[in-house]
Structure formats: structure tokens, C-alpha cells
Amino acid sequence: MTDFERFLAEALPSLGLSPTALRRRNIRRRVMQRMASLGLHDFQAYLALLRRTPGEREALRPLLTVTISRFFRNRKVFDTLARHILAPLSAKGSPARAWSAGCASGEEAFTLRILWEELPAPRPLLSILATDVDEASLARAAAGLYSESSLREVPGPIAEKYFLREEGKYRLREDVVRSVTFQRHDLLFEPPPGVFDIILCRNAAFTYFAPGRRMEIAESIASALPPGGALVLGRTEKLPPGTSAWFTPARPRGAIYLRQGPSDRPYPATSPR
Ligand SMILES: C[S@@+](CC[C@H](N)C(=O)[O-])C[C@H]1O[C@@H](n2cnc3c(N)ncnc32)[C@H](O)[C@@H]1O
């Protein structure tokens, strides 16, 4: 085992991260840059610092996970979401709530807002809460300014309608930026921030977290969705085994799951972890 592997073996469990999901070469370089900025020259010294300074974990975490996102990421999933989940929800006519968990710089939450705006009027109110553990990502979300690569899956007419070019970047319309509430939230250590009709938890917990922690997150998400509520995952993600009592794949099959009603199976425990 190399020094770096030994470092990961001790540092990852406290962050709830799985070693298998990490891109070793990138993160080794990033961790070494962090160590250099702290005047440290070996992983043992950094481990010692992490042990005595719990706040350093927050600086390490974003170096180990990816915080990149984009609008309409895996566009087919958003097409399905709009047609099979958002349209019927809007047609019900009651106020609705959505949560983007692990929202990075807000692209996913803003995509949801745009899709809602594009549904036929009248539409009930949809409140959208977007959370992430990384404060720098949340600050970028509030700024609403994106590079061209963040827009590469956005349909042309939508890009025209919702974004303005600004010095080589794209500024999202201010009313859209203001329509989403951003908040710091740690999926690993905090209960869900409410009850929602739709939860998006994509390319975060079910990619990076250790298997035991994934089960806890699935249970926690199940407790925040009423029967029929929708959970959206990343295109390549799967729910952990043993969660089929809570979630059933929505039709057409893809990355969307529906919360099973209490008549099918009992709810999981809802107590905060
Ligand atoms: C790859 S981005 C995914 C962004 C978006 N959901 C998407 O699919 O494009 C992963 C995000 O998960 C966040 N994250 C990692 N650990 C987290 C935790 N414990 N609680 C909340 N968010 C976390 C990261 O900060 C990062 O912004």
C-alpha cells in the first residue's frame, strides 16, 4: 500500500466516501497542492493535521469529489421528467416542492425551474430548494454565470430565452436565479430539509458515498417523499439493493423512481441520523 492509499484509507471513512469512486491521479495532485499550501510535505503530516483540526475535512472534501455539473445533464432524463412527472404534477394544480440534493452550482435546480416555466399555464407554485455541502459551489449558483460547456445540452431556443451572453460567458436570467433557494446541507450528517414531491440526487451520494452510507441516504430520501413522489438519479447510478420496498422504477424506465405507497410496504424509519 502506498502512502497515498494509507492516507485515503484513514481520511475517507470520516467523509463517508467510497475509495472505488475516486479518480486517484487527479485527487492525489489536488491533495498534494493543498498540503503544499499548508506547508506540509507528506501524507502522514496531513493526516495528523486532519485528526487535530476537524474543520480541515471541509477543505479536503471538495478535492476528493467532483463538483462539475451542467444544464439539462443527460437531457433524455429531463425530457422524461418533464413529460411524465412535472406535467401531471402541474395539472394537479396544488403547490409543489422539489429538492436538488448535491446541486453543485445550481445547473440541475435551474433546469427544473426552466422546465416548469415551459409547461402550459396556469401552473401552480413550484418551490425549489437546492443544497450542497460545498459553499464555493453555492456561491457560483447564486452568481448565475456559466461557461459555454455548462450549456452544451441546452436546447437552442431555451438557451436563447433564458441566457444572455456576457464577456464570453452565459448569464442566466435573474428571475430564474432568484426563483431557487440555495442552502448548505450535508447529505451525510443532516436529515432531509423537508418533504418534497420531487427529489433529484444525481451524481453525488450514489456515486461517491460508501455502500453503507448509500443505504442511509436512500432511507432518508424515502422519508422525505410521500407516496407517488419522484426520485431522480444520475443516468448511470443505481439505488442500493434492498430499497425496492421504498422505490419502484417509473415508466418509461430510466433514472426516475417513484416512492411506494404505505399500502404496499411500511415506511422506513424517519428519525434523523
Ligand atoms: C458531480 S456534482 C453533481 C451535481 C448535479 N447533481 C449533477 O448531477 O450534475 C456532485 C456534488 O455533490 C456534492 N456533495 C458531495 N458530498 C456531499 C455531501 N455530503 N452532502 C451534500 N452534497 C455533497 C459535491 O459538493 C458536488 O457539488
PDBQT file of the ligand as one rigid body, heavy atoms in Angstrom, charges set to zero:
ROOT
HETATM    1  C1  LIG A 301     -20.833  15.859  -9.633  1.00  0.00    +0.000 C 
HETATM    2  S1  LIG A 301     -21.699  17.027  -8.662  1.00  0.00    +0.000 S 
HETATM    3  C2  LIG A 301     -23.358  16.663  -9.155  1.00  0.00    +0.000 C 
HETATM    4  C3  LIG A 301     -24.145  17.892  -9.473  1.00  0.00    +0.000 C 
HETATM    5  C4  LIG A 301     -25.549  17.632 -10.039  1.00  0.00    +0.000 C 
HETATM    6  N1  LIG A 301     -26.367  16.933  -9.096  1.00  0.00    +0.000 N 
HETATM    7  C5  LIG A 301     -25.447  16.866 -11.335  1.00  0.00    +0.000 C 
HETATM    8  O1  LIG A 301     -25.836  15.698 -11.400  1.00  0.00    +0.000 OA
HETATM    9  O2  LIG A 301     -24.957  17.425 -12.313  1.00  0.00    +0.000 OA
HETATM   10  C6  LIG A 301     -21.622  16.281  -7.015  1.00  0.00    +0.000 C 
HETATM   11  C7  LIG A 301     -21.986  17.271  -5.930  1.00  0.00    +0.000 C 
HETATM   12  O3  LIG A 301     -22.218  16.551  -4.696  1.00  0.00    +0.000 OA
HETATM   13  C8  LIG A 301     -21.773  17.377  -3.654  1.00  0.00    +0.000 C 
HETATM   14  N2  LIG A 301     -21.567  16.599  -2.433  1.00  0.00    +0.000 N 
HETATM   15  C9  LIG A 301     -20.554  15.744  -2.141  1.00  0.00    +0.000 A 
HETATM   16  N3  LIG A 301     -20.686  15.276  -0.884  1.00  0.00    +0.000 NA
HETATM   17  C10 LIG A 301     -21.833  15.845  -0.383  1.00  0.00    +0.000 A 
HETATM   18  C11 LIG A 301     -22.493  15.759   0.861  1.00  0.00    +0.000 A 
HETATM   19  N4  LIG A 301     -22.024  15.001   1.836  1.00  0.00    +0.000 N 
HETATM   20  N5  LIG A 301     -23.619  16.474   1.037  1.00  0.00    +0.000 NA
HETATM   21  C12 LIG A 301     -24.115  17.262   0.036  1.00  0.00    +0.000 A 
HETATM   22  N6  LIG A 301     -23.522  17.377  -1.163  1.00  0.00    +0.000 NA
HETATM   23  C13 LIG A 301     -22.393  16.684  -1.375  1.00  0.00    +0.000 A 
HETATM   24  C14 LIG A 301     -20.478  17.966  -4.195  1.00  0.00    +0.000 C 
HETATM   25  O4  LIG A 301     -20.106  19.129  -3.468  1.00  0.00    +0.000 OA
HETATM   26  C15 LIG A 301     -20.856  18.248  -5.645  1.00  0.00    +0.000 C 
HETATM   27  O5  LIG A 301     -21.294  19.567  -5.834  1.00  0.00    +0.000 OA
ENDROOT
TORSDOF 0
